[in-house]
Amino acid sequence: MAFTHRQQVLFRHCDPARIVFFPRYFEMLNDVVEAFFAAIPGEAFHEMHPDRGVPTARIDTEFTAPSRHGDWLDFTLAFTRVGRSSVTTRFVCTCGGETRLTARSVLVHVGPDLRPMPWSDAARGALLAHQEEEIA
């Protein structure tokens, strides 16, 4: 089952054309990841980041429709592969049922030396609970 997160488009997200400036979507995707980990005891970013992190190693994004200031965006996050220290994600962002973007990424759990390290049992359990098959 996918994790869901709602985000309103704020003025700071928009460019002079009054639509979301595309790099802001990447910040929003990271907000979704941060909200997901915040729901796992001991895995919130503020608890995790002194010793480890979850950087994005790869991302592929398709922007299908613009979003405007004030829109409410509904993000879904699912994991299509859960590895020992990494996951493959699938994001879908919609507004009123219209798809605004889709993205796939690889996140890697790293230690202070920035080398991959295994997920904690709690994180792995949450990742597996949100695992879904890849949709072509």
C-alpha positions as CSV (number, residue, x, y, z in Angstrom):
1,M,0.0,0.0,0.0
2,A,1.4,3.4,-1.0
3,F,2.2,6.1,1.5
4,T,0.4,9.4,0.9
5,H,1.3,13.0,1.6
6,R,-0.5,16.2,0.8
7,Q,1.2,19.5,0.0
8,Q,-0.2,22.9,-0.9
9,V,1.7,24.8,-3.6
10,L,3.0,27.9,-1.9
11,F,4.2,31.2,-3.4
12,R,7.8,30.2,-2.8
13,H,7.3,27.1,-5.1
14,C,6.4,29.2,-8.1
15,D,8.3,31.0,-10.9
16,P,7.4,34.2,-12.7
17,A,5.1,32.2,-15.0
18,R,3.1,31.4,-11.8
19,I,3.6,27.7,-12.0
20,V,5.7,25.4,-9.9
21,F,9.4,25.9,-10.8
22,F,10.5,22.3,-11.6
23,P,13.3,22.1,-9.0
24,R,10.7,22.8,-6.3
25,Y,9.1,19.5,-7.1
26,F,12.3,17.7,-6.1
27,E,12.1,19.5,-2.8
28,M,8.5,18.3,-2.4
29,L,9.5,14.7,-3.3
30,N,12.1,14.9,-0.6
31,D,9.4,16.2,1.8
32,V,7.3,13.1,1.0
33,V,10.3,10.9,1.9
34,E,10.9,12.8,5.1
35,A,7.3,12.5,6.1
36,F,7.5,8.7,5.4
37,F,10.5,8.2,7.6
38,A,9.1,10.5,10.3
39,A,6.3,8.0,10.8
40,I,8.8,5.3,11.8
41,P,10.0,5.5,15.4
42,G,13.7,6.4,15.6
43,E,13.9,7.0,11.8
44,A,12.8,10.7,11.5
45,F,15.4,12.8,9.6
46,H,16.2,14.9,12.7
47,E,17.0,11.6,14.6
48,M,18.7,9.9,11.6
49,H,21.0,12.7,10.2
50,P,23.6,12.9,12.9
51,D,24.8,9.4,12.0
52,R,23.3,8.4,8.7
53,G,21.1,9.6,5.8
54,V,19.0,8.6,2.8
55,P,20.4,10.5,-0.2
56,T,18.9,10.1,-3.7
57,A,21.3,8.2,-6.0
58,R,19.1,8.4,-9.1
59,I,15.9,10.1,-10.1
60,D,13.8,10.0,-13.3
61,T,10.9,12.4,-13.5
62,E,8.2,13.1,-16.0
63,F,6.2,16.4,-15.7
64,T,2.8,16.0,-17.3
65,A,0.8,19.1,-16.2
66,P,1.6,22.4,-14.5
67,S,0.7,23.1,-10.9
68,R,-0.2,26.6,-9.7
69,H,0.0,28.6,-6.5
70,G,-2.8,27.3,-4.1
71,D,-3.2,23.9,-5.7
72,W,-3.3,20.9,-3.3
73,L,-1.0,18.2,-4.5
74,D,-1.5,14.6,-3.4
75,F,1.7,12.6,-3.5
76,T,1.8,8.8,-3.3
77,L,5.1,6.9,-2.6
78,A,5.6,3.2,-3.0
79,F,8.7,1.1,-3.1
80,T,9.1,-1.3,-6.0
81,R,12.3,-2.9,-4.7
82,V,13.6,-3.1,-1.2
83,G,17.3,-4.0,-0.9
84,R,19.7,-4.4,2.0
85,S,20.6,-0.7,2.0
86,S,18.6,0.9,-0.9
87,V,15.1,1.1,-2.3
88,T,13.6,1.9,-5.6
89,T,10.7,4.4,-5.3
90,R,7.7,5.3,-7.4
91,F,6.1,8.7,-6.8
92,V,2.8,9.9,-8.4
93,C,1.7,13.5,-7.8
94,T,-1.9,14.4,-8.6
95,C,-4.2,17.4,-8.2
96,G,-7.9,16.8,-8.4
97,G,-7.3,13.4,-10.0
98,E,-5.0,14.9,-12.7
99,T,-1.5,13.6,-12.8
100,R,1.1,16.4,-12.5
101,L,4.2,14.3,-12.3
102,T,5.6,10.8,-11.9
103,A,9.0,9.9,-10.7
104,R,11.2,6.9,-9.9
105,S,14.2,7.1,-7.8
106,V,16.8,5.1,-5.9
107,L,17.5,6.0,-2.3
108,V,20.5,4.7,-0.4
109,H,20.8,4.3,3.4
110,V,24.3,5.6,4.2
111,G,26.4,5.9,7.3
112,P,28.6,8.8,8.3
113,D,31.3,7.7,5.8
114,L,28.6,7.9,3.1
115,R,28.9,4.2,2.4
116,P,25.8,2.0,2.1
117,M,24.6,0.5,5.4
118,P,21.7,-1.9,6.1
119,W,18.3,-0.6,7.0
120,S,17.2,-0.9,10.6
121,D,14.6,-3.5,11.3
122,A,12.0,-0.8,11.8
123,A,12.8,1.0,8.5
124,R,12.9,-2.3,6.6
125,G,9.6,-3.3,8.0
126,A,8.0,0.0,7.0
127,L,9.5,-0.1,3.5
128,L,8.2,-3.6,2.9
129,A,4.8,-2.6,4.2
130,H,4.7,0.0,1.4
131,Q,6.2,-2.2,-1.3
132,E,4.2,-2.6,-4.6
133,E,4.8,-4.1,-7.9
134,E,6.4,-2.0,-10.6
135,I,3.9,-0.6,-13.1
136,A,5.3,-0.3,-16.6
